[in-house]
């Protein structure tokens, strides 16, 4: 039987860097489950339900990828869906340090789940949800960074927050 991998993240919002990692993961593993974490320790622009709906929309027609929301420990959720691998993406060196610490902590908790990290494509090296949010909040065009449905959701959200809204929700530096 093939291996199921779990790709967890905040996806606030999902962008082409995430999508690339998921598609490449789906080409390696028999089944890829994208997990939208409900309450990360960072301020969010979109609710868990909104983030989940956007990720669902993006992968709706992709064979081999399913999308779910989750809460609690990632390794515990992996066990419930029988995923043996946690898939992550690596951009810059600061990602590496963060992913390295998390992988070791997860291994301490659950030794039989492996972490597989794929290196980003060159054109996505700079891409993060924070960058996307900031660009859209300042009126810039993020059309090359996120799918149209995500772009529309961002425009809507910043309209709701008020014209000229340039306050970007705070996030950890590495995002
Ligand atoms: P988290 O809060 O779990 O870090 P994110 O949504 O920020 O959630 O990221 C989810 C995963 O996608 C992480 O492994 C992150 O390193 C990866 N990722 C984010 N942006 C990119 C990108 N531009 N290229 C490749 N991987 C990325």
Backbone and ligand atoms as CSV (ligand in chain L), in Angstrom:
chain,resi,resn,atom,element,x,y,z
A,1,UNK,N,N,0.834,-1.204,0.000
A,1,UNK,CA,C,0.000,0.000,0.000
A,1,UNK,C,C,0.871,1.256,0.000
A,2,UNK,N,N,0.458,2.274,-0.736
A,2,UNK,CA,C,1.243,3.515,-0.840
A,2,UNK,C,C,1.209,4.338,0.437
A,3,UNK,N,N,2.048,5.334,0.460
A,3,UNK,CA,C,2.186,6.168,1.661
A,3,UNK,C,C,1.280,7.400,1.570
A,4,UNK,N,N,0.594,7.676,2.681
A,4,UNK,CA,C,-0.177,8.911,2.793
A,4,UNK,C,C,0.675,9.968,3.484
A,5,UNK,N,N,0.715,11.181,2.904
A,5,UNK,CA,C,1.450,12.282,3.522
A,5,UNK,C,C,0.462,13.363,3.939
A,6,UNK,N,N,0.848,14.105,4.975
A,6,UNK,CA,C,-0.001,15.168,5.509
A,6,UNK,C,C,0.749,16.494,5.384
A,7,UNK,N,N,0.146,17.463,4.722
A,7,UNK,CA,C,0.778,18.771,4.522
A,7,UNK,C,C,0.036,19.795,5.377
A,8,UNK,N,N,0.563,20.077,6.581
A,8,UNK,CA,C,-0.120,21.002,7.482
A,8,UNK,C,C,0.320,22.444,7.270
A,9,UNK,N,N,-0.560,23.381,7.557
A,9,UNK,CA,C,-0.160,24.782,7.460
A,9,UNK,C,C,-1.282,25.695,7.898
A,10,UNK,N,N,-0.941,26.987,7.944
A,10,UNK,CA,C,-1.921,27.991,8.333
A,10,UNK,C,C,-2.708,28.467,7.111
A,11,UNK,N,N,-2.000,28.628,5.993
A,11,UNK,CA,C,-2.618,29.006,4.714
A,11,UNK,C,C,-3.504,30.254,4.862
A,12,UNK,N,N,-2.871,31.368,5.284
A,12,UNK,CA,C,-3.622,32.611,5.546
A,12,UNK,C,C,-3.169,33.747,4.641
A,13,UNK,N,N,-3.414,33.686,3.345
A,13,UNK,CA,C,-4.132,32.649,2.608
A,13,UNK,C,C,-3.154,31.730,1.848
A,14,UNK,N,N,-3.743,30.703,1.250
A,14,UNK,CA,C,-2.973,29.785,0.399
A,14,UNK,C,C,-2.434,30.551,-0.818
A,15,UNK,N,N,-1.180,30.261,-1.193
A,15,UNK,CA,C,-0.562,30.944,-2.344
A,15,UNK,C,C,0.166,29.921,-3.230
A,16,UNK,N,N,0.751,30.413,-4.339
A,16,UNK,CA,C,1.359,29.486,-5.303
A,16,UNK,C,C,2.554,28.721,-4.724
A,17,UNK,N,N,3.220,29.265,-3.702
A,17,UNK,CA,C,4.308,28.520,-3.060
A,17,UNK,C,C,3.780,27.264,-2.384
A,18,UNK,N,N,2.667,27.413,-1.646
A,18,UNK,CA,C,2.023,26.255,-1.011
A,18,UNK,C,C,1.539,25.259,-2.070
A,19,UNK,N,N,0.909,25.818,-3.095
A,19,UNK,CA,C,0.275,24.959,-4.110
A,19,UNK,C,C,1.335,24.105,-4.812
A,20,UNK,N,N,2.468,24.723,-5.089
A,20,UNK,CA,C,3.559,23.997,-5.730
A,20,UNK,C,C,4.045,22.829,-4.854
A,21,UNK,N,N,4.220,23.098,-3.555
A,21,UNK,CA,C,4.673,22.035,-2.644
A,21,UNK,C,C,3.638,20.902,-2.622
A,22,UNK,N,N,2.361,21.272,-2.543
A,22,UNK,CA,C,1.304,20.247,-2.486
A,22,UNK,C,C,1.274,19.408,-3.765
A,23,UNK,N,N,1.389,20.063,-4.919
A,23,UNK,CA,C,1.335,19.322,-6.188
A,23,UNK,C,C,2.534,18.387,-6.321
A,24,UNK,N,N,3.694,18.873,-5.914
A,24,UNK,CA,C,4.886,18.018,-5.990
A,24,UNK,C,C,4.786,16.866,-4.986
A,25,UNK,N,N,4.201,17.153,-3.827
A,25,UNK,CA,C,3.990,16.094,-2.836
A,25,UNK,C,C,3.033,15.031,-3.361
A,26,UNK,N,N,1.985,15.507,-4.027
A,26,UNK,CA,C,0.987,14.571,-4.557
A,26,UNK,C,C,1.585,13.671,-5.640
A,27,UNK,N,N,2.638,14.159,-6.295
A,27,UNK,CA,C,3.284,13.343,-7.329
A,27,UNK,C,C,4.197,12.275,-6.700
A,28,UNK,N,N,4.556,12.464,-5.439
A,28,UNK,CA,C,5.449,11.515,-4.766
A,28,UNK,C,C,4.659,10.470,-3.983
A,29,UNK,N,N,3.638,10.945,-3.264
A,29,UNK,CA,C,2.916,10.057,-2.353
A,29,UNK,C,C,1.602,9.592,-2.977
A,30,UNK,N,N,1.128,8.450,-2.497
A,30,UNK,CA,C,-0.115,7.927,-3.077
A,30,UNK,C,C,-1.282,8.862,-2.777
A,31,UNK,N,N,-1.262,9.386,-1.557
A,31,UNK,CA,C,-2.353,10.277,-1.153
A,31,UNK,C,C,-1.753,11.443,-0.382
A,32,UNK,N,N,-2.214,12.654,-0.668
A,32,UNK,CA,C,-1.757,13.822,0.085
A,32,UNK,C,C,-2.966,14.492,0.725
A,33,UNK,N,N,-2.884,14.689,2.038
A,33,UNK,CA,C,-3.949,15.399,2.751
A,33,UNK,C,C,-3.403,16.762,3.160
A,34,UNK,N,N,-4.041,17.811,2.684
A,34,UNK,CA,C,-3.643,19.163,3.080
A,34,UNK,C,C,-4.459,19.524,4.322
A,35,UNK,N,N,-3.777,19.886,5.397
A,35,UNK,CA,C,-4.446,20.171,6.669
A,35,UNK,C,C,-4.359,21.646,7.030
A,36,UNK,N,N,-5.514,22.268,7.167
A,36,UNK,CA,C,-5.565,23.689,7.522
A,36,UNK,C,C,-5.716,23.786,9.040
A,37,UNK,N,N,-4.645,24.244,9.666
A,37,UNK,CA,C,-4.618,24.286,11.130
A,37,UNK,C,C,-5.515,25.414,11.628
A,38,UNK,N,N,-6.351,25.126,12.644
A,38,UNK,CA,C,-7.385,26.123,12.980
A,38,UNK,C,C,-6.858,27.309,13.778
A,39,UNK,N,N,-5.971,27.063,14.765
A,39,UNK,CA,C,-5.587,28.181,15.633
A,39,UNK,C,C,-4.093,28.266,15.878
A,40,UNK,N,N,-3.341,28.687,14.870
A,40,UNK,CA,C,-1.903,28.869,15.083
A,40,UNK,C,C,-1.647,30.065,15.996
A,41,UNK,N,N,-0.441,30.141,16.547
A,41,UNK,CA,C,-0.115,31.249,17.449
A,41,UNK,C,C,0.296,32.476,16.643
A,42,UNK,N,N,-0.560,32.887,15.734
A,42,UNK,CA,C,-0.310,34.134,15.044
A,42,UNK,C,C,-1.643,34.788,14.695
A,43,UNK,N,N,-1.611,36.098,14.500
A,43,UNK,CA,C,-2.839,36.796,14.142
A,43,UNK,C,C,-3.194,36.470,12.704
A,44,UNK,N,N,-4.480,36.348,12.460
A,44,UNK,CA,C,-4.915,35.865,11.149
A,44,UNK,C,C,-5.817,36.865,10.452
A,45,UNK,N,N,-5.764,36.837,9.141
A,45,UNK,CA,C,-6.666,37.672,8.348
A,45,UNK,C,C,-7.970,36.932,8.081
A,46,UNK,N,N,-7.867,35.618,7.861
A,46,UNK,CA,C,-9.045,34.809,7.537
A,46,UNK,C,C,-9.340,33.821,8.670
A,47,UNK,N,N,-10.635,33.533,8.861
A,47,UNK,CA,C,-11.042,32.571,9.884
A,47,UNK,C,C,-10.640,31.163,9.438
A,48,UNK,N,N,-10.636,30.201,10.358
A,48,UNK,CA,C,-10.335,28.816,9.964
A,48,UNK,C,C,-11.242,28.338,8.820
A,49,UNK,N,N,-12.535,28.690,8.906
A,49,UNK,CA,C,-13.492,28.245,7.877
A,49,UNK,C,C,-13.164,28.878,6.520
A,50,UNK,N,N,-12.808,30.153,6.538
A,50,UNK,CA,C,-12.479,30.840,5.280
A,50,UNK,C,C,-11.201,30.269,4.662
A,51,UNK,N,N,-10.201,30.045,5.507
A,51,UNK,CA,C,-8.929,29.490,4.986
A,51,UNK,C,C,-9.167,28.101,4.401
A,52,UNK,N,N,-9.977,27.316,5.124
A,52,UNK,CA,C,-10.286,25.965,4.650
A,52,UNK,C,C,-11.035,26.006,3.316
A,53,UNK,N,N,-12.011,26.901,3.210
A,53,UNK,CA,C,-12.798,26.989,1.970
A,53,UNK,C,C,-11.902,27.375,0.793
A,54,UNK,N,N,-10.959,28.284,1.021
A,54,UNK,CA,C,-10.065,28.695,-0.079
A,54,UNK,C,C,-9.164,27.534,-0.494
A,55,UNK,N,N,-8.611,26.826,0.475
A,55,UNK,CA,C,-7.725,25.694,0.136
A,55,UNK,C,C,-8.530,24.608,-0.576
A,56,UNK,N,N,-9.730,24.346,-0.082
A,56,UNK,CA,C,-10.616,23.351,-0.728
A,56,UNK,C,C,-10.869,23.735,-2.179
A,57,UNK,N,N,-11.176,25.006,-2.394
A,57,UNK,CA,C,-11.470,25.484,-3.747
A,57,UNK,C,C,-10.277,25.281,-4.672
A,58,UNK,N,N,-9.085,25.566,-4.166
A,58,UNK,CA,C,-7.872,25.484,-4.984
A,58,UNK,C,C,-7.586,24.038,-5.421
A,59,UNK,N,N,-7.824,23.078,-4.522
A,59,UNK,CA,C,-7.458,21.686,-4.838
A,59,UNK,C,C,-8.666,20.822,-5.223
A,60,UNK,N,N,-9.805,21.468,-5.463
A,60,UNK,CA,C,-11.037,20.710,-5.697
A,60,UNK,C,C,-10.908,19.668,-6.802
A,61,UNK,N,N,-10.206,20.011,-7.878
A,61,UNK,CA,C,-10.179,19.100,-9.024
A,61,UNK,C,C,-8.859,18.328,-9.138
A,62,UNK,N,N,-8.077,18.305,-8.081
A,62,UNK,CA,C,-6.769,17.654,-8.170
A,62,UNK,C,C,-6.841,16.225,-7.618
A,63,UNK,N,N,-6.552,15.266,-8.485
A,63,UNK,CA,C,-6.547,13.868,-8.064
A,63,UNK,C,C,-5.451,13.642,-7.030
A,64,UNK,N,N,-5.766,12.866,-6.013
A,64,UNK,CA,C,-4.736,12.491,-5.039
A,64,UNK,C,C,-4.583,13.483,-3.905
A,65,UNK,N,N,-5.288,14.617,-3.972
A,65,UNK,CA,C,-5.206,15.593,-2.873
A,65,UNK,C,C,-6.578,15.757,-2.230
A,66,UNK,N,N,-6.607,15.599,-0.901
A,66,UNK,CA,C,-7.823,15.935,-0.167
A,66,UNK,C,C,-7.474,17.023,0.848
A,67,UNK,N,N,-8.473,17.753,1.277
A,67,UNK,CA,C,-8.249,18.900,2.164
A,67,UNK,C,C,-9.117,18.748,3.395
A,68,UNK,N,N,-8.528,19.061,4.548
A,68,UNK,CA,C,-9.291,18.987,5.792
A,68,UNK,C,C,-8.837,20.083,6.739
A,69,UNK,N,N,-9.717,20.465,7.657
A,69,UNK,CA,C,-9.284,21.326,8.748
A,69,UNK,C,C,-8.839,20.424,9.885
A,70,UNK,N,N,-8.012,20.944,10.781
A,70,UNK,CA,C,-7.670,20.135,11.955
A,70,UNK,C,C,-7.259,21.046,13.098
A,71,UNK,N,N,-7.262,20.450,14.292
A,71,UNK,CA,C,-6.787,21.191,15.461
A,71,UNK,C,C,-5.963,20.215,16.301
A,72,UNK,N,N,-5.290,20.738,17.279
A,72,UNK,CA,C,-4.480,19.868,18.149
A,72,UNK,C,C,-3.127,19.571,17.539
A,73,UNK,N,N,-2.467,18.576,18.092
A,73,UNK,CA,C,-1.121,18.242,17.638
A,73,UNK,C,C,-1.146,17.639,16.228
A,74,UNK,N,N,-0.239,18.115,15.399
A,74,UNK,CA,C,-0.170,17.594,14.024
A,74,UNK,C,C,0.090,16.088,14.018
A,75,UNK,N,N,0.999,15.631,14.883
A,75,UNK,CA,C,1.308,14.191,14.880
A,75,UNK,C,C,0.103,13.347,15.300
A,76,UNK,N,N,-0.714,13.887,16.198
A,76,UNK,CA,C,-1.914,13.142,16.600
A,76,UNK,C,C,-2.889,13.051,15.430
A,77,UNK,N,N,-3.002,14.162,14.691
A,77,UNK,CA,C,-3.923,14.134,13.550
A,77,UNK,C,C,-3.405,13.169,12.479
A,78,UNK,N,N,-2.085,13.141,12.311
A,78,UNK,CA,C,-1.499,12.202,11.341
A,78,UNK,C,C,-1.923,10.773,11.654
A,79,UNK,N,N,-1.919,10.441,12.946
A,79,UNK,CA,C,-2.298,9.075,13.328
A,79,UNK,C,C,-3.747,8.797,12.971
A,80,UNK,N,N,-4.611,9.782,13.163
A,80,UNK,CA,C,-6.029,9.527,12.894
A,80,UNK,C,C,-6.298,9.341,11.401
A,81,UNK,N,N,-5.451,9.944,10.547
A,81,UNK,CA,C,-5.679,9.765,9.098
A,81,UNK,C,C,-4.662,8.789,8.489
A,82,UNK,N,N,-3.891,8.157,9.379
A,82,UNK,CA,C,-2.918,7.147,8.951
A,82,UNK,C,C,-1.855,7.718,7.997
A,83,UNK,N,N,-1.411,8.947,8.270
A,83,UNK,CA,C,-0.335,9.543,7.462
A,83,UNK,C,C,1.009,9.227,8.117
A,84,UNK,N,N,1.930,8.722,7.320
A,84,UNK,CA,C,3.243,8.342,7.855
A,84,UNK,C,C,4.272,9.447,7.646
A,85,UNK,N,N,3.915,10.427,6.834
A,85,UNK,CA,C,4.863,11.495,6.485
A,85,UNK,C,C,4.197,12.861,6.674
A,86,UNK,N,N,4.951,13.788,7.262
A,86,UNK,CA,C,4.522,15.192,7.297
A,86,UNK,C,C,5.294,15.913,6.195
A,87,UNK,N,N,4.572,16.550,5.302
A,87,UNK,CA,C,5.209,17.275,4.193
A,87,UNK,C,C,5.306,18.756,4.550
A,88,UNK,N,N,6.468,19.354,4.305
A,88,UNK,CA,C,6.642,20.790,4.531
A,88,UNK,C,C,7.418,21.396,3.364
A,89,UNK,N,N,7.394,22.728,3.293
A,89,UNK,CA,C,8.144,23.418,2.243
A,89,UNK,C,C,9.265,24.237,2.863
A,90,UNK,N,N,10.373,24.356,2.155
A,90,UNK,CA,C,11.510,25.148,2.654
A,90,UNK,C,C,11.809,26.282,1.690
A,91,UNK,N,N,11.867,27.502,2.212
A,91,UNK,CA,C,12.266,28.641,1.395
A,91,UNK,C,C,13.681,29.055,1.749
A,92,UNK,N,N,13.811,29.739,2.846
A,92,UNK,CA,C,15.106,30.342,3.189
A,92,UNK,C,C,15.677,29.667,4.435
A,93,UNK,N,N,16.857,30.077,4.852
A,93,UNK,CA,C,17.503,29.394,5.963
A,93,UNK,C,C,16.690,29.472,7.252
A,94,UNK,N,N,15.980,30.594,7.447
A,94,UNK,CA,C,15.190,30.706,8.680
A,94,UNK,C,C,14.091,29.648,8.711
A,95,UNK,N,N,13.563,29.277,7.552
A,95,UNK,CA,C,12.595,28.169,7.497
A,95,UNK,C,C,13.254,26.901,8.001
A,96,UNK,N,N,14.498,26.702,7.576
A,96,UNK,CA,C,15.171,25.457,7.920
A,96,UNK,C,C,15.256,25.309,9.434
A,97,UNK,N,N,15.650,26.366,10.125
A,97,UNK,CA,C,15.814,26.279,11.572
A,97,UNK,C,C,14.476,25.937,12.235
A,98,UNK,N,N,13.441,26.611,11.791
A,98,UNK,CA,C,12.105,26.380,12.343
A,98,UNK,C,C,11.648,24.938,12.064
A,99,UNK,N,N,11.796,24.513,10.820
A,99,UNK,CA,C,11.337,23.168,10.441
A,99,UNK,C,C,12.153,22.091,11.155
A,100,UNK,N,N,13.442,22.366,11.312
A,100,UNK,CA,C,14.343,21.426,11.967
A,100,UNK,C,C,13.906,21.210,13.425
A,101,UNK,N,N,13.632,22.310,14.117
A,101,UNK,CA,C,13.211,22.199,15.514
A,101,UNK,C,C,11.874,21.470,15.614
A,102,UNK,N,N,10.958,21.815,14.699
A,102,UNK,CA,C,9.646,21.187,14.754
A,102,UNK,C,C,9.727,19.701,14.441
A,103,UNK,N,N,10.567,19.359,13.474
A,103,UNK,CA,C,10.706,17.945,13.091
A,103,UNK,C,C,11.257,17.135,14.267
A,104,UNK,N,N,12.241,17.707,14.972
A,104,UNK,CA,C,12.812,16.972,16.106
A,104,UNK,C,C,11.797,16.844,17.242
A,105,UNK,N,N,11.043,17.915,17.483
A,105,UNK,CA,C,10.016,17.859,18.534
A,105,UNK,C,C,8.962,16.814,18.170
A,106,UNK,N,N,8.559,16.807,16.898
A,106,UNK,CA,C,7.544,15.829,16.470
A,106,UNK,C,C,8.075,14.407,16.569
A,107,UNK,N,N,9.352,14.243,16.255
A,107,UNK,CA,C,9.917,12.890,16.350
A,107,UNK,C,C,9.972,12.420,17.796
A,108,UNK,N,N,10.261,13.373,18.713
A,108,UNK,CA,C,10.245,13.004,20.134
A,108,UNK,C,C,8.858,12.517,20.536
A,109,UNK,N,N,7.836,13.183,19.980
A,109,UNK,CA,C,6.461,12.807,20.327
A,109,UNK,C,C,6.052,11.512,19.644
A,110,UNK,N,N,6.442,11.381,18.382
A,110,UNK,CA,C,5.987,10.242,17.568
A,110,UNK,C,C,7.113,9.794,16.637
A,111,UNK,N,N,7.943,8.856,17.094
A,111,UNK,CA,C,9.136,8.504,16.321
A,111,UNK,C,C,8.859,7.913,14.941
A,112,UNK,N,N,7.688,7.339,14.713
A,112,UNK,CA,C,7.491,6.643,13.439
A,112,UNK,C,C,6.855,7.509,12.349
A,113,UNK,N,N,6.747,8.819,12.586
A,113,UNK,CA,C,6.280,9.710,11.510
A,113,UNK,C,C,7.473,10.516,11.005
A,114,UNK,N,N,7.713,10.452,9.709
A,114,UNK,CA,C,8.863,11.153,9.124
A,114,UNK,C,C,8.437,12.515,8.578
A,115,UNK,N,N,9.400,13.437,8.565
A,115,UNK,CA,C,9.142,14.739,7.939
A,115,UNK,C,C,9.855,14.781,6.601
A,116,UNK,N,N,9.132,15.176,5.583
A,116,UNK,CA,C,9.727,15.319,4.256
A,116,UNK,C,C,9.582,16.787,3.860
A,117,UNK,N,N,10.703,17.475,3.641
A,117,UNK,CA,C,10.649,18.902,3.286
A,117,UNK,C,C,11.123,19.077,1.849
A,118,UNK,N,N,10.280,19.694,1.038
A,118,UNK,CA,C,10.642,19.967,-0.354
A,118,UNK,C,C,11.130,21.404,-0.467
A,119,UNK,N,N,12.198,21.589,-1.208
A,119,UNK,CA,C,12.752,22.933,-1.404
A,119,UNK,C,C,11.903,23.681,-2.432
A,120,UNK,N,N,11.597,24.923,-2.103
A,120,UNK,CA,C,10.739,25.731,-2.963
A,120,UNK,C,C,11.340,25.926,-4.357
A,121,UNK,N,N,10.500,26.304,-5.297
A,121,UNK,CA,C,11.006,26.710,-6.603
A,121,UNK,C,C,11.598,28.103,-6.480
A,122,UNK,N,N,12.602,28.348,-7.307
A,122,UNK,CA,C,13.278,29.654,-7.243
A,122,UNK,C,C,12.292,30.828,-7.271
A,123,UNK,N,N,11.297,30.727,-8.150
A,123,UNK,CA,C,10.392,31.880,-8.310
A,123,UNK,C,C,9.470,32.085,-7.101
A,124,UNK,N,N,9.435,31.093,-6.183
A,124,UNK,CA,C,8.570,31.238,-5.010
A,124,UNK,C,C,9.363,31.510,-3.733
A,125,UNK,N,N,10.656,31.706,-3.857
A,125,UNK,CA,C,11.517,31.834,-2.679
A,125,UNK,C,C,11.042,32.935,-1.732
A,126,UNK,N,N,10.592,34.033,-2.290
A,126,UNK,CA,C,10.223,35.203,-1.468
A,126,UNK,C,C,8.775,35.146,-1.009
A,127,UNK,N,N,8.025,34.188,-1.513
A,127,UNK,CA,C,6.569,34.213,-1.370
A,127,UNK,C,C,6.110,33.707,0.000
A,128,UNK,N,N,5.347,34.532,0.679
A,128,UNK,CA,C,4.756,34.110,1.951
A,128,UNK,C,C,3.357,34.720,2.043
A,129,UNK,N,N,2.541,34.167,2.924
A,129,UNK,CA,C,1.188,34.710,3.103
A,129,UNK,C,C,1.267,36.150,3.585
A,130,UNK,N,N,2.250,36.431,4.434
A,130,UNK,CA,C,2.403,37.802,4.943
A,130,UNK,C,C,2.673,38.780,3.804
A,131,UNK,N,N,3.579,38.395,2.909
A,131,UNK,CA,C,3.912,39.261,1.766
A,131,UNK,C,C,2.669,39.513,0.918
A,132,UNK,N,N,1.912,38.456,0.668
A,132,UNK,CA,C,0.701,38.587,-0.148
A,132,UNK,C,C,-0.287,39.540,0.525
A,133,UNK,N,N,-0.496,39.341,1.824
A,133,UNK,CA,C,-1.459,40.202,2.553
A,133,UNK,C,C,-1.015,41.661,2.501
A,134,UNK,N,N,0.291,41.859,2.695
A,134,UNK,CA,C,0.808,43.225,2.736
A,134,UNK,C,C,0.636,43.904,1.376
A,135,UNK,N,N,0.973,43.185,0.305
A,135,UNK,CA,C,0.868,43.759,-1.039
A,135,UNK,C,C,-0.578,44.156,-1.344
A,136,UNK,N,N,-1.506,43.226,-1.050
A,136,UNK,CA,C,-2.913,43.529,-1.371
A,136,UNK,C,C,-3.424,44.669,-0.494
A,137,UNK,N,N,-3.023,44.685,0.764
A,137,UNK,CA,C,-3.514,45.745,1.666
A,137,UNK,C,C,-3.020,47.117,1.208
A,138,UNK,N,N,-1.895,47.143,0.496
A,138,UNK,CA,C,-1.343,48.420,0.016
A,138,UNK,C,C,-1.763,48.722,-1.422
A,139,UNK,N,N,-2.668,47.892,-1.941
A,139,UNK,CA,C,-3.206,48.159,-3.268
A,139,UNK,C,C,-2.372,47.590,-4.408
A,140,UNK,N,N,-1.406,46.731,-4.082
A,140,UNK,CA,C,-0.566,46.135,-5.125
A,140,UNK,C,C,-1.229,44.933,-5.781
A,141,UNK,N,N,-0.666,44.493,-6.878
A,141,UNK,CA,C,-1.234,43.375,-7.634
A,141,UNK,C,C,-0.537,42.067,-7.247
A,142,UNK,N,N,-1.267,41.189,-6.573
A,142,UNK,CA,C,-0.701,39.905,-6.148
A,142,UNK,C,C,-1.171,38.785,-7.078
A,143,UNK,N,N,-1.595,39.153,-8.273
A,143,UNK,CA,C,-2.152,38.183,-9.214
A,143,UNK,C,C,-1.188,37.087,-9.636
A,144,UNK,N,N,0.111,37.339,-9.535
A,144,UNK,CA,C,1.074,36.290,-9.890
A,144,UNK,C,C,1.417,35.416,-8.679
A,145,UNK,N,N,0.837,35.718,-7.530
A,145,UNK,CA,C,1.202,35.009,-6.297
A,145,UNK,C,C,0.120,34.090,-5.756
A,146,UNK,N,N,-1.136,34.422,-6.078
A,146,UNK,CA,C,-2.265,33.617,-5.584
A,146,UNK,C,C,-3.270,33.394,-6.713
A,147,UNK,N,N,-4.031,32.307,-6.658
A,147,UNK,CA,C,-5.073,32.064,-7.667
A,147,UNK,C,C,-6.154,33.149,-7.587
A,148,UNK,N,N,-6.901,33.352,-8.676
A,148,UNK,CA,C,-7.926,34.403,-8.715
A,148,UNK,C,C,-8.923,34.342,-7.552
A,149,UNK,N,N,-9.324,33.146,-7.151
A,149,UNK,CA,C,-10.324,33.035,-6.084
A,149,UNK,C,C,-9.765,33.575,-4.763
A,150,UNK,N,N,-8.477,33.403,-4.546
A,150,UNK,CA,C,-7.833,33.912,-3.330
A,150,UNK,C,C,-7.674,35.436,-3.422
A,151,UNK,N,N,-7.309,35.878,-4.610
A,151,UNK,CA,C,-7.166,37.316,-4.828
A,151,UNK,C,C,-8.495,38.035,-4.548
A,152,UNK,N,N,-9.581,37.432,-5.028
A,152,UNK,CA,C,-10.908,38.026,-4.819
A,152,UNK,C,C,-11.246,38.057,-3.328
A,153,UNK,N,N,-10.906,36.987,-2.618
A,153,UNK,CA,C,-11.199,36.935,-1.175
A,153,UNK,C,C,-10.391,37.991,-0.424
A,154,UNK,N,N,-9.147,38.199,-0.854
A,154,UNK,CA,C,-8.308,39.221,-0.208
A,154,UNK,C,C,-8.886,40.612,-0.446
A,155,UNK,N,N,-9.279,40.872,-1.687
A,155,UNK,CA,C,-9.819,42.188,-2.013
A,155,UNK,C,C,-11.072,42.454,-1.178
A,156,UNK,N,N,-11.902,41.402,-1.088
A,156,UNK,CA,C,-13.142,41.529,-0.307
A,156,UNK,C,C,-12.835,41.825,1.159
A,157,UNK,N,N,-11.901,41.067,1.722
A,157,UNK,CA,C,-11.574,41.242,3.135
A,157,UNK,C,C,-11.044,42.644,3.420
A,158,UNK,N,N,-10.161,43.147,2.556
A,158,UNK,CA,C,-9.608,44.474,2.826
A,158,UNK,C,C,-10.657,45.566,2.591
A,159,UNK,N,N,-11.611,45.288,1.693
A,159,UNK,CA,C,-12.722,46.235,1.526
A,159,UNK,C,C,-13.548,46.280,2.813
A,160,UNK,N,N,-13.804,45.069,3.380
A,160,UNK,CA,C,-14.578,45.007,4.623
A,160,UNK,C,C,-13.868,45.739,5.754
A,161,UNK,N,N,-12.540,45.622,5.750
A,161,UNK,CA,C,-11.774,46.252,6.836
A,161,UNK,C,C,-11.712,47.763,6.681
A,162,UNK,N,N,-12.070,48.242,5.503
A,162,UNK,CA,C,-12.102,49.680,5.304
A,162,UNK,C,C,-11.131,50.153,4.256
A,163,UNK,N,N,-11.539,51.173,3.545
A,163,UNK,CA,C,-10.687,51.775,2.511
A,163,UNK,C,C,-9.379,52.236,3.126
A,164,UNK,N,N,-8.310,52.030,2.385
A,164,UNK,CA,C,-7.022,52.543,2.845
A,164,UNK,C,C,-6.432,51.759,3.998
A,165,UNK,N,N,-7.033,50.612,4.275
A,165,UNK,CA,C,-6.523,49.768,5.366
A,165,UNK,C,C,-5.128,49.263,5.015
A,166,UNK,N,N,-4.154,49.661,5.791
A,166,UNK,CA,C,-2.799,49.188,5.509
A,166,UNK,C,C,-2.201,48.471,6.706
A,167,UNK,N,N,-3.020,48.265,7.719
A,167,UNK,CA,C,-2.498,47.575,8.899
A,167,UNK,C,C,-2.499,46.075,8.637
A,168,UNK,N,N,-1.320,45.503,8.547
A,168,UNK,CA,C,-1.210,44.079,8.280
A,168,UNK,C,C,-1.156,43.351,9.612
A,169,UNK,N,N,-2.015,42.349,9.791
A,169,UNK,CA,C,-1.988,41.618,11.054
A,169,UNK,C,C,-0.581,41.094,11.352
A,170,UNK,N,N,-0.221,41.176,12.599
A,170,UNK,CA,C,1.135,40.747,12.971
A,170,UNK,C,C,1.300,39.243,12.827
A,171,UNK,N,N,2.492,38.854,12.435
A,171,UNK,CA,C,2.782,37.429,12.304
A,171,UNK,C,C,4.211,37.192,12.760
A,172,UNK,N,N,4.530,35.951,12.961
A,172,UNK,CA,C,5.906,35.602,13.273
A,172,UNK,C,C,6.784,35.998,12.092
A,173,UNK,N,N,8.026,36.334,12.358
A,173,UNK,CA,C,8.914,36.839,11.315
A,173,UNK,C,C,9.123,35.876,10.148
A,174,UNK,N,N,9.185,34.600,10.441
A,174,UNK,CA,C,9.523,33.669,9.373
A,174,UNK,C,C,8.412,33.503,8.348
A,175,UNK,N,N,7.183,33.894,8.697
A,175,UNK,CA,C,6.124,33.790,7.709
A,175,UNK,C,C,6.140,35.025,6.811
L,1,LIG,P1,P,2.785,27.365,9.135
L,1,LIG,O1,O,2.152,28.345,10.071
L,1,LIG,O2,O,2.545,25.935,9.507
L,1,LIG,O3,O,4.237,27.638,8.846
L,1,LIG,P2,P,2.235,28.336,6.462
L,1,LIG,O4,O,0.922,28.439,5.764
L,1,LIG,O5,O,2.981,29.592,6.709
L,1,LIG,O6,O,1.944,27.550,7.776
L,1,LIG,O7,O,3.192,27.363,5.638
L,1,LIG,C1,C,2.866,26.009,5.434
L,1,LIG,C2,C,4.063,25.305,4.814
L,1,LIG,O8,O,4.304,25.837,3.509
L,1,LIG,C3,C,5.370,25.500,5.601
L,1,LIG,O9,O,6.123,24.309,5.522
L,1,LIG,C4,C,6.065,26.600,4.858
L,1,LIG,O10,O,7.480,26.536,5.009
L,1,LIG,C5,C,5.648,26.254,3.419
L,1,LIG,N1,N,5.742,27.405,2.537
L,1,LIG,C6,C,5.255,28.649,2.722
L,1,LIG,N2,N,5.576,29.452,1.692
L,1,LIG,C7,C,6.290,28.708,0.819
L,1,LIG,C8,C,6.933,28.960,-0.435
L,1,LIG,N3,N,6.921,30.167,-1.001
L,1,LIG,N4,N,7.584,27.930,-1.032
L,1,LIG,C9,C,7.628,26.722,-0.452
L,1,LIG,N5,N,7.068,26.416,0.727
L,1,LIG,C10,C,6.392,27.392,1.365
